[in-house]
Amino acid sequence: MYNCLFLSLTCLCILSGHDAEECVTSILAKRGSVNVPEGGTLSLSCVVQHCGDDGWTGGWGLSTEGQFLLFSPTPRHHLSNVTLTTNRTRLLMDILNVNQSDYGMYQCQITWVEGYTSVGHMTHVNITAATPPTSIWKVYSRVAVYVSTCLVITLVLVLGLACHRRSKVPSQPPPIPPPNPPPRSRSARKDKPPTPKPKPKIELVYAALSKGCLEQPDPNPQREAAQPTVYSSLRFS
């Protein structure tokens, strides 16, 4: 009896779980708003829960004045489908180089095999002004300032390390300069020739002695008179 009750409860849980997991065709999308700068790229996506039915058609479109315009692939509009599971597929649309004409309400619209149509929540797309070039240059300038600051800090660190290593090397004494030569005398200069010394003058002095001056009376007359002598001398001055 207990076994039959247990099997009954198990079958009831399985059936209830099967009913809870029953697939319902729908479009899974959220309402939202997107701001895109002019000249940029708009990317939109939604999920189609088709429950394994491959007979559905449709895709992304634009609602304008009560009409729905379904997009087709163009050089600006890129459409693609990505299979998520056997029951779900993601629809993607990328619009390149957007302009003010791309402003509006976008949504997914699917037509099922049974003939009825499902739509997803609308996404409001607002086209803003293009990013001015000055802001791009500001970003570049900030990057340049950051890079230059890093380079300066690295250079300072390298120079500091080099100075620290150089301070550890023992310094050599300065070389002793050679002694200065003695000053030359003025007489040794070549620009002025030496003054010649004057030659001494030779003077000649003559002296004459007469015979009368040299004669003296002889006290002894008996003696014979001596012969006179004449003297001469030379004096140099």
GURO-849226 format. One record per residue (C-alpha): residue number from 0; residue in three letters; x, y, z. Coordinates in nm, 4 decimals. Layout:
<rs>
R   resi   resn          X          Y          Z
R    NUM    ALA          X          Y          Z
...
</rs>
This chain:
<rs>
R   resi   resn          X          Y          Z
R      0    MET     0.0000     0.0000     0.0000
R      1    TYR     0.2777     0.2403     0.0925
R      2    ASN     0.4589     0.1514    -0.2273
R      3    CYS     0.1578     0.2394    -0.4380
R      4    LEU     0.1202     0.5739    -0.2545
R      5    PHE     0.4871     0.6571    -0.3105
R      6    LEU     0.4622     0.5786    -0.6834
R      7    SER     0.1522     0.7916    -0.7135
R      8    LEU     0.3220     1.0920    -0.5522
R      9    THR     0.6272     1.0486    -0.7764
R     10    CYS     0.4163     1.0422    -1.0920
R     11    LEU     0.2265     1.3505    -0.9746
R     12    CYS     0.5510     1.5432    -0.9193
R     13    ILE     0.6849     1.4442    -1.2590
R     14    LEU     0.3651     1.5492    -1.4361
R     15    SER     0.3478     1.8795    -1.2499
R     16    GLY     0.7124     1.9501    -1.3345
R     17    HIS     0.6527     1.8707    -1.6974
R     18    ASP     0.3615     2.1141    -1.7046
R     19    ALA     0.5768     2.3839    -1.5371
R     20    GLU     0.8499     2.3452    -1.8002
R     21    GLU     0.6086     2.3681    -2.0906
R     22    CYS     0.7540     2.6007    -2.3601
R     23    VAL     0.5541     2.9065    -2.4689
R     24    THR     0.6492     3.0969    -2.7826
R     25    SER     0.7351     3.4581    -2.7064
R     26    ILE     0.9922     3.7353    -2.7467
R     27    LEU     1.2174     3.8048    -2.4505
R     28    ALA     1.3141     4.1727    -2.4558
R     29    LYS     1.3282     4.4566    -2.2054
R     30    ARG     1.2116     4.8111    -2.2449
R     31    GLY     1.5025     5.0510    -2.2510
R     32    SER     1.6689     5.3588    -2.3904
R     33    VAL     2.0024     5.3892    -2.5736
R     34    ASN     2.2093     5.7003    -2.6467
R     35    VAL     2.4434     5.6717    -2.9454
R     36    PRO     2.6753     5.9512    -3.0692
R     37    GLU     2.6388     6.0508    -3.4298
R     38    GLY     2.8795     5.8522    -3.6431
R     39    GLY     2.8933     5.5666    -3.3899
R     40    THR     2.7522     5.2114    -3.3960
R     41    LEU     2.4155     5.1016    -3.2580
R     42    SER     2.3894     4.7402    -3.1306
R     43    LEU     2.0527     4.5824    -3.0420
R     44    SER     1.9518     4.2264    -2.9450
R     45    CYS     1.6482     4.0256    -2.8389
R     46    VAL     1.5777     3.6571    -2.7659
R     47    VAL     1.3107     3.4630    -2.9574
R     48    GLN     1.1680     3.1673    -2.7655
R     49    HIS     1.0373     2.9547    -3.0537
R     50    CYS     1.0229     2.6205    -2.8644
R     51    GLY     1.1992     2.4361    -3.1410
R     52    ASP     0.9675     2.5576    -3.4178
R     53    ASP     1.1747     2.6715    -3.7155
R     54    GLY     0.8833     2.8117    -3.9176
R     55    TRP     0.8866     3.1607    -3.7606
R     56    THR     0.9935     3.4755    -3.9492
R     57    GLY     1.0658     3.8354    -3.8581
R     58    GLY     1.3400     4.0352    -3.6903
R     59    TRP     1.4272     4.3893    -3.5848
R     60    GLY     1.2275     4.6863    -3.7102
R     61    LEU     1.1575     5.0565    -3.6537
R     62    SER     0.8161     5.1897    -3.5509
R     63    THR     0.7401     5.5215    -3.7225
R     64    GLU     0.4020     5.6957    -3.7265
R     65    GLY     0.2115     5.3772    -3.6427
R     66    GLN     0.3952     5.1694    -3.9025
R     67    PHE     0.6554     4.9006    -3.8486
R     68    LEU     0.9519     4.8946    -4.0885
R     69    LEU     1.1363     4.5630    -4.0864
R     70    PHE     1.5105     4.5952    -4.1553
R     71    SER     1.6931     4.3981    -4.4219
R     72    PRO     2.0715     4.3514    -4.4467
R     73    THR     2.2450     4.6593    -4.5962
R     74    PRO     2.6019     4.7960    -4.5832
R     75    ARG     2.4947     4.9902    -4.2729
R     76    HIS     2.2582     4.7334    -4.1192
R     77    HIS     2.4153     4.4030    -4.0155
R     78    LEU     2.1679     4.1306    -3.9061
R     79    SER     2.2616     3.7944    -3.7505
R     80    ASN     2.1074     3.5078    -3.5489
R     81    VAL     2.2791     3.3158    -3.2689
R     82    THR     2.1325     2.9841    -3.1452
R     83    LEU     2.1299     2.9735    -2.7651
R     84    THR     1.9370     2.6479    -2.7051
R     85    THR     1.7006     2.4239    -2.8985
R     86    ASN     1.4170     2.6503    -2.7887
R     87    ARG     1.5792     2.9975    -2.8026
R     88    THR     1.7590     3.2104    -3.0630
R     89    ARG     1.9139     3.5566    -3.0204
R     90    LEU     1.8548     3.8183    -3.2909
R     91    LEU     2.1311     4.0804    -3.3351
R     92    MET     2.1336     4.4031    -3.5326
R     93    ASP     2.4218     4.6493    -3.5726
R     94    ILE     2.3751     4.9883    -3.7431
R     95    LEU     2.7023     5.1495    -3.8521
R     96    ASN     2.7706     5.5208    -3.8790
R     97    VAL     2.4411     5.6274    -3.7260
R     98    ASN     2.2884     5.9667    -3.8034
R     99    GLN     1.9835     6.1632    -3.6997
R    100    SER     1.7611     5.9578    -3.9314
R    101    ASP     1.8213     5.6519    -3.7121
R    102    TYR     1.6383     5.8144    -3.4216
R    103    GLY     1.3209     5.6310    -3.3094
R    104    MET     1.1634     5.3281    -3.1365
R    105    TYR     1.3073     4.9852    -3.2207
R    106    GLN     1.1622     4.6395    -3.1389
R    107    CYS     1.1615     4.2759    -3.2455
R    108    GLN     0.8578     4.1407    -3.4309
R    109    ILE     0.8063     3.7685    -3.5040
R    110    THR     0.5366     3.5986    -3.7107
R    111    TRP     0.4724     3.2368    -3.6063
R    112    VAL     0.3648     2.9393    -3.8134
R    113    GLU     0.0112     2.9684    -3.6785
R    114    GLY    -0.0103     3.3181    -3.8302
R    115    TYR    -0.0166     3.5354    -3.5217
R    116    THR     0.2467     3.7954    -3.4422
R    117    SER     0.4503     3.8683    -3.1285
R    118    VAL     0.6438     4.1874    -3.0554
R    119    GLY     0.8990     4.2649    -2.7919
R    120    HIS     0.9369     4.5689    -2.5730
R    121    MET     1.0456     4.8851    -2.7511
R    122    THR     1.3942     5.0325    -2.7228
R    123    HIS     1.4178     5.4089    -2.7582
R    124    VAL     1.7289     5.5161    -2.9537
R    125    ASN     1.8501     5.8737    -2.9156
R    126    ILE     2.1230     6.0093    -3.1453
R    127    THR     2.3509     6.2550    -2.9661
R    128    ALA     2.6069     6.4972    -3.1058
R    129    ALA     2.9298     6.3530    -3.2331
R    130    THR     3.2255     6.3473    -2.9956
R    131    PRO     3.4320     6.6627    -3.0676
R    132    PRO     3.7923     6.6074    -3.1691
R    133    THR     3.9076     6.8271    -2.8826
R    134    SER     3.7969     6.5692    -2.6296
R    135    ILE     4.0008     6.3046    -2.8127
R    136    TRP     4.3037     6.5333    -2.8074
R    137    LYS     4.2481     6.5842    -2.4352
R    138    VAL     4.2662     6.2107    -2.3834
R    139    TYR     4.5835     6.1909    -2.5941
R    140    SER     4.7376     6.4808    -2.4025
R    141    ARG     4.6632     6.3153    -2.0696
R    142    VAL     4.8228     5.9944    -2.1907
R    143    ALA     5.1275     6.1883    -2.3146
R    144    VAL     5.1631     6.3671    -1.9788
R    145    TYR     5.1380     6.0382    -1.7922
R    146    VAL     5.4000     5.8709    -2.0144
R    147    SER     5.6382     6.1678    -1.9895
R    148    THR     5.6017     6.1735    -1.6101
R    149    CYS     5.6882     5.8046    -1.5923
R    150    LEU     5.9929     5.8617    -1.8133
R    151    VAL     6.1159     6.1505    -1.5959
R    152    ILE     6.0756     5.9459    -1.2778
R    153    THR     6.2634     5.6545    -1.4355
R    154    LEU     6.5458     5.8852    -1.5487
R    155    VAL     6.5781     6.0364    -1.1998
R    156    LEU     6.5956     5.6909    -1.0445
R    157    VAL     6.8637     5.5776    -1.2899
R    158    LEU     7.0755     5.8889    -1.2301
R    159    GLY     7.0401     5.8523    -0.8542
R    160    LEU     7.1511     5.4893    -0.8694
R    161    ALA     7.4498     5.5826    -1.0861
R    162    CYS     7.5559     5.8570    -0.8432
R    163    HIS     7.5186     5.6185    -0.5502
R    164    ARG     7.7443     5.3613    -0.7169
R    165    ARG     7.9998     5.6260    -0.8102
R    166    SER     8.0153     5.7491    -0.4499
R    167    LYS     8.1266     5.4024    -0.3363
R    168    VAL     8.4361     5.4044    -0.5619
R    169    PRO     8.7462     5.5382    -0.3661
R    170    SER     8.8518     5.8739    -0.4973
R    171    GLN     9.2116     5.9117    -0.6232
R    172    PRO     9.4327     6.1970    -0.4935
R    173    PRO     9.4743     6.4830    -0.7354
R    174    PRO     9.8033     6.4831    -0.9333
R    175    ILE    10.0883     6.6966    -0.7933
R    176    PRO    10.1762     6.9750    -1.0356
R    177    PRO    10.5465     7.0014    -1.1408
R    178    PRO    10.7542     7.2753    -0.9737
R    179    ASN    10.7738     7.6053    -1.1512
R    180    PRO    11.1127     7.6764    -1.3166
R    181    PRO    11.3247     7.9599    -1.1626
R    182    PRO    11.2831     8.2961    -1.3261
R    183    ARG    11.5393     8.3845    -1.5834
R    184    SER    11.7783     8.6670    -1.5179
R    185    ARG    11.7535     8.9770    -1.7237
R    186    SER    12.1023     8.9216    -1.8641
R    187    ALA    11.9921     8.5857    -2.0071
R    188    ARG    11.7151     8.7313    -2.2140
R    189    LYS    11.7742     8.7079    -2.5836
R    190    ASP    11.5826     9.0166    -2.6711
R    191    LYS    11.8518     9.2475    -2.5313
R    192    PRO    12.2187     9.1741    -2.6195
R    193    PRO    12.4758     9.2184    -2.3376
R    194    THR    12.6399     9.5580    -2.3175
R    195    PRO    13.0081     9.5347    -2.4135
R    196    LYS    13.2575     9.6461    -2.1469
R    197    PRO    13.4754     9.9477    -2.2401
R    198    LYS    13.8379     9.8688    -2.3148
R    199    PRO    14.0939    10.0341    -2.0873
R    200    LYS    14.2903    10.3204    -2.2402
R    201    ILE    14.6678    10.2849    -2.2451
R    202    GLU    14.8564    10.5985    -2.1522
R    203    LEU    15.2272    10.6357    -2.2071
R    204    VAL    15.4284    10.8540    -1.9705
R    205    TYR    15.7795    10.9471    -2.0722
R    206    ALA    16.0409    11.0744    -1.8334
R    207    ALA    16.3824    11.2150    -1.9241
R    208    LEU    16.6635    11.2701    -1.6843
R    209    SER    16.9349    11.5179    -1.7742
R    210    LYS    17.2989    11.4785    -1.6875
R    211    GLY    17.3182    11.7975    -1.4918
R    212    CYS    17.0393    11.7054    -1.2580
R    213    LEU    17.2058    11.3816    -1.1665
R    214    GLU    17.5567    11.5250    -1.1079
R    215    GLN    17.6460    11.5902    -0.7443
R    216    PRO    17.9713    11.7219    -0.5999
R    217    ASP    18.2045    11.4464    -0.5120
R    218    PRO    18.3479    11.4780    -0.1698
R    219    ASN    18.6292    11.2618    -0.2695
R    220    PRO    18.7805    11.4184    -0.5753
R    221    GLN    19.0166    11.1404    -0.6034
R    222    ARG    18.7444    10.9082    -0.7196
R    223    GLU    18.6717    10.8887    -1.0805
R    224    ALA    18.3469    11.0268    -1.2015
R    225    ALA    18.0891    10.7675    -1.2488
R    226    GLN    17.9127    10.7164    -1.5743
R    227    PRO    17.5734    10.8831    -1.5935
R    228    THR    17.2675    10.6583    -1.5987
R    229    VAL    16.9446    10.7447    -1.7776
R    230    TYR    16.6243    10.5988    -1.6423
R    231    SER    16.2997    10.5644    -1.8253
R    232    SER    15.9741    10.4215    -1.7015
R    233    LEU    15.6365    10.3383    -1.8421
R    234    ARG    15.3181    10.3757    -1.6424
R    235    PHE    14.9817    10.2235    -1.7406
R    236    SER    14.6696    10.3683    -1.6139
</rs>
